[in-house]
Amino acid sequence: MPPVRFIHVSDIHHQLDWKKRTWSSSGLQGALGRIELHGFGRLKRFSEAATQWARILEDIELHAPDHVLLTGDLTAMGHPEELEAMHATLRPLLEARRLTLVPGNHDRYLDARAFERVFSAHLASDLPEYADAHGYPFVKLLGDDVALVGLDSTRVAGVMQYFVGRLGADQLASLARVLDDPRLSGRTVHVLSHHGPLAKDGPALLKVLHGRSVVLHHGHSHIRSWRPAENERPHLFGGGSSTEPGREGFWLVDVENHRTLEATRLVPGQR
């Protein structure tokens, strides 16, 4: 079998012009996100995110991956207009079933379930018996050799945990059952989580993945990274921020199996 080609993108942070919107318009729930935007300079830093993202979409078609992985933080605040705008840019990939995505903490700031309302048609699981009431973990079976598992790392207890993320014991237990399911036997499993090993219970996640035929993809940290598989630990890919100036780009990953793969960092427009 030829290698399966993936492109891994993350942390797009598409944003409205929040300078023109009052703080009260985002309410108390959105205060943390507004502090990041205005106080930490994210509003200015990601002002060209939409332009950068359009260039990356062109690159995706050029590199012709079998599948695209998007590990969260599609938006700055999770505003429905931001999510709908991202959905519009992703529609060709979604309709072709060439994209799998999970939410990030920024996609939750204004409305905890807006992400699912916008993308619900594309979060359906091929093994729905393992999904909880929110739909996670979901599983997509690609051909005979690949499975994708989407996790939600925004199961936070207290608002400050949005920064570190949390999967929760129940979701981790469901993930273990998914990976033990005989229908995944012989497949390379790509697990997607926004916070990944950076989450509060990241060590517990790595324990579940230990010794399995898995590649882990995550976002959140805006530094693009790859920790190759070592002993019984899987490959760990950090998607970085695909649109942040000076850090923009994505991973191009050609996978033979969970141990054998080639990965290349690319910046927009690079051939």
N, C-alpha and C positions, 0 to 999 in steps of 0.2 A: 504494500500500500504506500502511495506517496505521502509525504508529510502533510499535515493539516496546518494551514496558514491562518494565524490569528493576528489581528491588530488590537492592541490594548490601549485605550484612551481613558482619561479620568479627569475629574475636577475642572470642568469647563467653566463653571461660575458665570453662566449667562445672566445678565442683570438688566433690570429696568433702570431708568434714570431716577435713582432714589433721591438725588439732590432736589428734584422737583416735588417730592412727596413728603408730607409732614411726618414727624415721628409717630404721631397719634394714629396715622393711617395703617401702621403695621402693628399697633397694639402692644400690650405688655409681652405677649408671647414672642413678638418679633424683636424685642429690645436687644437681645444678645446679638442677633445678626446685624442690627443697625450699628451697634457699637463696633463690630468688626469692620463694617463697610466704611464708616465715617472716622472712627477713632484709630483704626489700625491701617487705614489707607487702602483697603481692598477696592473701594469704589473707583479710585483713580487707576490702581494697578491693573484692574480687569476691564478698563473702559473699552479696549479693543478686542475683547474676548469673542464677540460675534464674528468679527472679521477674521480673526485667527482660526476660529472653528470652521468657517467656510473654506479656508485653505486646506485644512486637515481633511475635510470631507472630500475635496478633490483628490487629495493624496490617497485616501482610502480606495477610491475607485481605481486609481492608477495601479496600486499594489495588489488589487484584486484578492483580498483575503477570503477564505472560506467563511470566516465569522469574525465579528467585531465584539469586543468586550468593553463595557463602559462601567467603571466601578464607582459611580456616585458623584455627588456634588455637581449635578448638571446645572444648577442654578445658584444664585447668590442668596435667595431668601425662601425659595419654595413657593413663591407667589404663583397663583394659577396662570397668570399671563406669561411668566418666565417658563413654566413647565410646558405650556401649550406651544410657545415659540420653539423650544427645544424639540418637542414632539414633531413639529412641522419639518424641522431640518432632518430628523431621523426617519421620517416616514418611508422613504424608499428602502432603507435597510430593514426597517421593521416589517414592511409588507413582503419583502423578499425572505424574511426569516433568517437574516444574516446578522442580527444584533441581539445580544443579551445584556441587560442592564440591571443594576441594583441601586437603591437610594443611598444618599449620603446625608450627613447631619444638616447641611445647608438646604437640602430639599425638604426638611421638616420644620424649619423655623416658624413659618406662619400657619401651617395646617398639617397636622400629623398624618393625614391620610390623602392629601392632595396628589402625591406621587402615584399612588395606586389608582386613583380615579382617572388620571390622565393616561396611564400606561397599563391599565388592568388587562386589556386584550392581549398583551404581550408578556404577561407574567404567569400565564397558565402553566401548570406543572404536568409533565407526563407521568408522574407518580404522585397524584394528589393526596393519597392517603397519608403522606408524611408531612403535609403542609398544615400549619396552624391556622387559626381564624383570620390572620392577616395575610396568609398565603406563602409563608416561608417555613422551611426552605423549599424552593421550587426546583424542579429537575427538568432539563431538556436533554433528550437523547438525540444525538446527531449521528446519523448513519449507524454503523455497527461498532465503531471504535472509540467514540467520544461521548462523554456526558458532561453537561454543565449544571452546576448547582449554585443557586443564588441565595445569599443570606442577607438578613437585615441587621446591621450592627448598630442601629439607632434605638435599641431597647434600653433606653437609659433610665436610671433611677436618680432623678434630680437633674436640673438643667445644666449643671457644669459638666456632667458626663458626656454631653454632646461633643466636647472637645476630644475625649478619649474613646468614646464608643463602648458599646456593650452588646453582646449577642444574647446572653441569658442561658441558664442551664437547660431549659426546655428545648430551645432551638439547637443547642449543641448536642443534646441527646438525640434529637430527630436527625441531625446530620450524621451521627454515628450509625443510626439505623439505615439511612439512605445508602451509606457507603458499604454496608453489609448486605444490601439487597443483591440477590444473584443476578438481577437484570443489569447490574453495572459490572459484573464480572468480565474481565478482559478489556474493559474500556479505560482510557485515560480520562480521569475526572478533573475538570477545571472548576475550582471553587472560587466564587466571586463574593467579596465582602468589602465594604468601603473602608473600614478601619483595619480589618485583618489582624495581623499579629500585634498591631499597635493598640488594639482595644484593651479595655480593662481586663477582660477574660481572654486576651490573646494567647497566653500560655496554655489555657485549657483548649483553645482551638487547635493549636499545634499538637497537643497531645492526642486529640481525636484524629488528626491527619497523619500522625506518626506511622511510618511503615506502609502507607497505602499508595495506590497508583494515582497520585494527585499532583496537580500544579495549582498553587494558590496565587490569585490575582487580587490586589487591593489598591486603594487610592489613599486619600486623606493627606498624607505627607506630600508636599509639592516637589519633593526630590525624587526623580526617577531612579529606581534601584532594581537590582537583580541579585539575589543570593542563590547561587546554584545549589542544587540538591546535595546534601551531605549526610552520610550514614543513612539513617532512616527518615531524615527530614526532607520534605518536598522542595522543589523550586519555589522561591518566593519572589513575585514580581510586584514592585510598587509602580503604579502608573504615573506618579508625579502629577503635575498640573499640565494638561495639554495646551493651555492657552496663556499661562503666566509669562510675561515678558522675561526673556533671559533663561527660562526653563521650559519653554514651549516644546511640544513634540509628543512622541508616542513610541510604543514598542511594536516591532514587527517580529513575530515569533513563529517559527516553523517547527512543528512538533511531530516527532515520530512516535514517541511514547513518553511516559511520565519521567523518564530519566534522560532520554536522548532528544535534544532540541537545539535549535540555533536561534539566538535572539539578537536583534539589532536596534539600537536607539536611532530614531530618525527625527529630524526637525521639519517643520512644514516647508514643502518645496524641495526637499532633498530627494535625489533619485538614487 
